[in-house]
């Protein structure tokens, strides 16, 4: 079946210019890196910026929701239905406070924790059984400053030493997910250790 070889990659973030380059928008950065690898450009479409490319016989639809992070499920539901793609063939890329900056963790399913984008997708789809790639942004902030932290930008040193290399690796993970499958990709790429944030700062578990 054709839709078994079609994948939608959702990079979560906020579309407005003031959010460009922030920790919360790391999903956008990864999807942009994939678009560069595939040589495709984005167009403005319903609920998202969309680009489409081919990779090893697969059709990859790259999506950056324009609904605001807290309403990400609207874009996910619409494009899954529009393209007739099953949940196992989507991949949601998002920031994660529980992982150290640049650490990567792919999972086949799971809760949304305190991540509003993931939680809205779970609420909209009615389940949490969809693959996701969690990109660590760390949790180096004082209590009460989580919003300022996730909407802040990485330092130039962080970008050079951990974030940009991890963006490149995350793009490789996405392409592996579409060809080798999720289990092999997890075994090959997942960061092996996890840094657990305090409970009140917890993101996805």
MARTOR-12862 format. One record per residue (C-alpha): x, y, z. Coordinates in pm, 1 decimal. Example, Ala and Ser with C-alpha at 12.3 -4.5 7.8 and 13.67 -1.06 7.14 Angstrom:
2
+----------+----------+----------+
:        X :        Y :        Z :
+----------+----------+----------+
:   1230.0 :   -450.0 :    780.0 :
:   1367.0 :   -106.0 :    714.0 :
+----------+----------+----------+
END
This chain:
205
+----------+----------+----------+
:        X :        Y :        Z :
+----------+----------+----------+
:      0.0 :      0.0 :      0.0 :
:    124.1 :    343.4 :    -94.2 :
:     55.9 :    501.7 :    244.9 :
:    286.4 :    245.2 :    409.1 :
:    573.3 :    415.1 :    226.0 :
:    455.1 :    766.6 :    310.6 :
:    561.3 :    940.6 :    631.6 :
:    478.2 :   1273.4 :    792.5 :
:    746.7 :   1431.2 :   1009.7 :
:    608.7 :   1697.9 :   1243.9 :
:    858.3 :   1938.3 :   1399.9 :
:    688.8 :   2123.0 :   1685.0 :
:    739.7 :   2491.4 :   1753.5 :
:    583.0 :   2835.4 :   1726.2 :
:    577.7 :   2992.9 :   1382.1 :
:    617.3 :   3361.6 :   1472.6 :
:    953.5 :   3524.5 :   1407.2 :
:   1019.7 :   3601.9 :   1773.6 :
:   1037.3 :   3229.2 :   1848.2 :
:   1296.2 :   3149.3 :   1582.6 :
:   1597.7 :   2975.6 :   1733.5 :
:   1442.8 :   2924.8 :   2077.7 :
:   1474.4 :   2599.3 :   2269.3 :
:   1101.9 :   2530.8 :   2229.2 :
:   1140.6 :   2547.9 :   1849.4 :
:   1404.4 :   2278.2 :   1816.4 :
:   1154.3 :   2061.7 :   1626.9 :
:   1146.5 :   2325.9 :   1353.1 :
:   1526.2 :   2324.0 :   1336.2 :
:   1542.7 :   1947.4 :   1287.2 :
:   1275.5 :   1950.2 :   1015.7 :
:   1456.8 :   2234.9 :    840.0 :
:   1776.7 :   2027.6 :    847.3 :
:   1594.0 :   1736.4 :    683.8 :
:   1452.0 :   1968.4 :    417.6 :
:   1805.8 :   2084.2 :    340.3 :
:   1924.1 :   1723.5 :    306.1 :
:   1637.3 :   1644.1 :     69.6 :
:   1671.4 :   1968.4 :   -125.0 :
:   1309.6 :   2072.2 :    -71.8 :
:   1149.9 :   2401.3 :     31.1 :
:    846.3 :   2480.0 :    241.4 :
:    515.6 :   2628.2 :    132.4 :
:    245.0 :   2776.8 :    352.6 :
:    -51.2 :   2540.6 :    370.9 :
:   -334.5 :   2461.3 :    607.8 :
:   -222.5 :   2466.1 :    972.2 :
:    145.4 :   2419.2 :    875.5 :
:    444.8 :   2494.5 :    658.6 :
:    475.8 :   2188.6 :    434.3 :
:    754.3 :   2041.8 :    221.3 :
:    758.1 :   1708.7 :     39.4 :
:   1050.2 :   1500.1 :    -75.9 :
:   1162.3 :   1148.0 :   -161.5 :
:   1414.5 :    934.4 :     23.4 :
:   1502.5 :    576.6 :    -73.8 :
:   1160.3 :    512.9 :   -223.0 :
:    972.9 :    676.9 :     64.0 :
:    763.1 :    991.1 :     43.3 :
:    844.5 :   1227.6 :    328.9 :
:    608.1 :   1510.0 :    414.3 :
:    775.7 :   1761.3 :    644.9 :
:    542.3 :   1974.0 :    855.9 :
:    597.3 :   2268.6 :   1088.5 :
:    261.3 :   2348.3 :   1251.1 :
:    154.4 :   2713.8 :   1243.3 :
:   -118.1 :   2664.2 :   1503.6 :
:     92.0 :   2763.0 :   1806.3 :
:    252.7 :   2488.3 :   2010.4 :
:    -50.6 :   2440.9 :   2235.9 :
:   -273.2 :   2352.9 :   1937.8 :
:    -30.4 :   2125.6 :   1752.7 :
:   -288.2 :   1847.4 :   1738.2 :
:   -495.0 :   2041.1 :   1485.1 :
:   -213.7 :   2025.4 :   1230.9 :
:   -127.5 :   1663.4 :   1309.3 :
:   -488.2 :   1544.4 :   1273.7 :
:   -549.7 :   1742.2 :    955.4 :
:   -238.2 :   1623.1 :    771.9 :
:   -273.6 :   1262.2 :    882.9 :
:   -627.0 :   1260.2 :    741.4 :
:   -536.5 :   1461.5 :    432.2 :
:   -249.0 :   1231.1 :    339.3 :
:   -408.9 :    910.2 :    472.0 :
:   -105.6 :    829.8 :    686.5 :
:   -141.6 :    595.8 :    988.2 :
:    -12.9 :    687.4 :   1333.5 :
:    283.8 :    451.1 :   1309.8 :
:    406.8 :    647.8 :   1006.0 :
:    415.6 :    986.3 :   1171.9 :
:    701.4 :   1116.5 :   1383.8 :
:    669.5 :   1412.5 :   1619.4 :
:    989.7 :   1599.0 :   1706.9 :
:    986.5 :   1814.3 :   2019.3 :
:   1202.7 :   1967.5 :   2289.6 :
:   1244.6 :   1785.7 :   2620.4 :
:   1348.4 :   1931.2 :   2954.9 :
:   1431.1 :   1591.3 :   3103.0 :
:   1721.1 :   1526.8 :   2866.5 :
:   2053.2 :   1708.1 :   2871.7 :
:   2109.3 :   1955.4 :   2586.1 :
:   2164.4 :   1766.4 :   2262.9 :
:   2062.9 :   1425.3 :   2395.5 :
:   1815.6 :   1237.8 :   2175.3 :
:   1553.1 :    979.2 :   2259.0 :
:   1310.5 :    821.2 :   2012.4 :
:   1006.5 :    637.3 :   2146.5 :
:    717.5 :    450.4 :   1981.6 :
:    462.9 :    593.6 :   2227.1 :
:    433.1 :    755.9 :   2568.0 :
:    276.2 :   1030.3 :   2774.8 :
:    308.1 :   1398.7 :   2699.9 :
:    427.7 :   1491.8 :   3048.7 :
:    420.7 :   1871.7 :   3076.1 :
:    476.1 :   1930.3 :   2703.4 :
:    169.4 :   2119.2 :   2582.4 :
:    225.4 :   2034.4 :   2217.5 :
:    245.2 :   1660.0 :   2280.6 :
:    -51.5 :   1672.9 :   2515.6 :
:   -269.0 :   1846.0 :   2258.5 :
:   -173.3 :   1586.3 :   1996.9 :
:   -262.6 :   1307.1 :   2241.0 :
:   -593.4 :   1478.3 :   2323.0 :
:   -675.4 :   1530.4 :   1955.2 :
:   -584.6 :   1179.2 :   1840.1 :
:   -739.3 :   1016.4 :   2146.4 :
:   -429.3 :    812.1 :   2226.8 :
:    -52.9 :    840.1 :   2280.0 :
:     49.1 :    559.7 :   2044.4 :
:    250.7 :    762.5 :   1796.6 :
:    629.6 :    779.8 :   1751.6 :
:    815.2 :   1081.7 :   1881.9 :
:   1173.2 :   1206.2 :   1890.5 :
:   1260.4 :   1395.2 :   2205.1 :
:   1544.0 :   1648.9 :   2176.1 :
:   1707.0 :   1740.8 :   2504.5 :
:   1724.0 :   2108.3 :   2599.4 :
:   1818.1 :   2061.1 :   2965.4 :
:   1658.8 :   2227.0 :   3268.3 :
:   1907.9 :   2488.3 :   3385.2 :
:   1659.8 :   2736.9 :   3528.3 :
:   1534.3 :   2848.5 :   3868.4 :
:   1189.5 :   2745.4 :   3987.5 :
:    923.3 :   2957.9 :   3820.6 :
:   1135.3 :   3042.4 :   3515.0 :
:   1054.0 :   2745.9 :   3291.1 :
:    869.8 :   2955.3 :   3030.9 :
:   1156.2 :   3205.1 :   3006.1 :
:   1397.5 :   2915.3 :   2966.5 :
:   1216.3 :   2726.4 :   2689.9 :
:   1149.7 :   3049.8 :   2501.7 :
:   1512.6 :   3153.9 :   2536.5 :
:   1791.6 :   3072.7 :   2292.2 :
:   2088.3 :   2840.2 :   2317.4 :
:   2423.3 :   3003.4 :   2375.6 :
:   2669.1 :   3007.9 :   2087.5 :
:   2884.7 :   2757.9 :   2277.9 :
:   2588.0 :   2522.4 :   2326.1 :
:   2505.2 :   2546.6 :   1957.4 :
:   2859.7 :   2463.3 :   1856.0 :
:   2934.9 :   2182.8 :   2098.8 :
:   2603.5 :   2000.7 :   2145.3 :
:   2297.6 :   2140.9 :   1968.4 :
:   2404.6 :   2166.7 :   1604.2 :
:   2569.1 :   1822.1 :   1605.6 :
:   2253.2 :   1683.0 :   1764.8 :
:   2033.8 :   1849.2 :   1500.4 :
:   2239.4 :   1671.4 :   1235.0 :
:   2208.2 :   1340.2 :   1420.7 :
:   1834.3 :   1390.8 :   1470.5 :
:   1793.7 :   1438.7 :   1095.3 :
:   1977.0 :   1108.4 :   1042.4 :
:   1746.0 :    943.0 :   1295.7 :
:   1437.9 :   1063.0 :   1108.9 :
:   1563.6 :    923.5 :    779.9 :
:   1653.0 :    595.6 :    952.7 :
:   1303.2 :    581.2 :   1104.1 :
:   1149.4 :    593.6 :    757.4 :
:   1372.9 :    319.6 :    615.2 :
:   1513.4 :     93.6 :    890.2 :
:   1216.6 :    133.5 :   1125.8 :
:   1177.2 :    262.2 :   1476.8 :
:   1332.1 :    -27.4 :   1671.3 :
:   1656.9 :    -31.5 :   1477.8 :
:   1675.5 :    346.8 :   1489.3 :
:   1627.0 :    352.2 :   1866.6 :
:   1891.2 :     85.4 :   1915.0 :
:   2141.9 :    269.1 :   1697.6 :
:   2090.9 :    631.4 :   1794.5 :
:   1917.4 :    680.4 :   2129.6 :
:   2130.3 :    848.1 :   2393.3 :
:   2181.2 :    574.6 :   2650.1 :
:   2153.9 :    773.2 :   2969.9 :
:   1885.7 :   1015.4 :   3080.6 :
:   1900.1 :   1321.1 :   3302.9 :
:   1580.9 :   1340.2 :   3509.5 :
:   1450.2 :   1684.3 :   3595.2 :
:   1269.0 :   1754.9 :   3922.8 :
:    902.8 :   1653.9 :   3911.0 :
:    762.2 :   2006.1 :   3874.5 :
:    982.2 :   2057.9 :   3567.3 :
:    908.0 :   1719.2 :   3415.7 :
:    844.4 :   1701.1 :   3045.0 :
:    757.3 :   1380.4 :   2860.6 :
:    827.3 :   1059.0 :   3050.0 :
+----------+----------+----------+
END
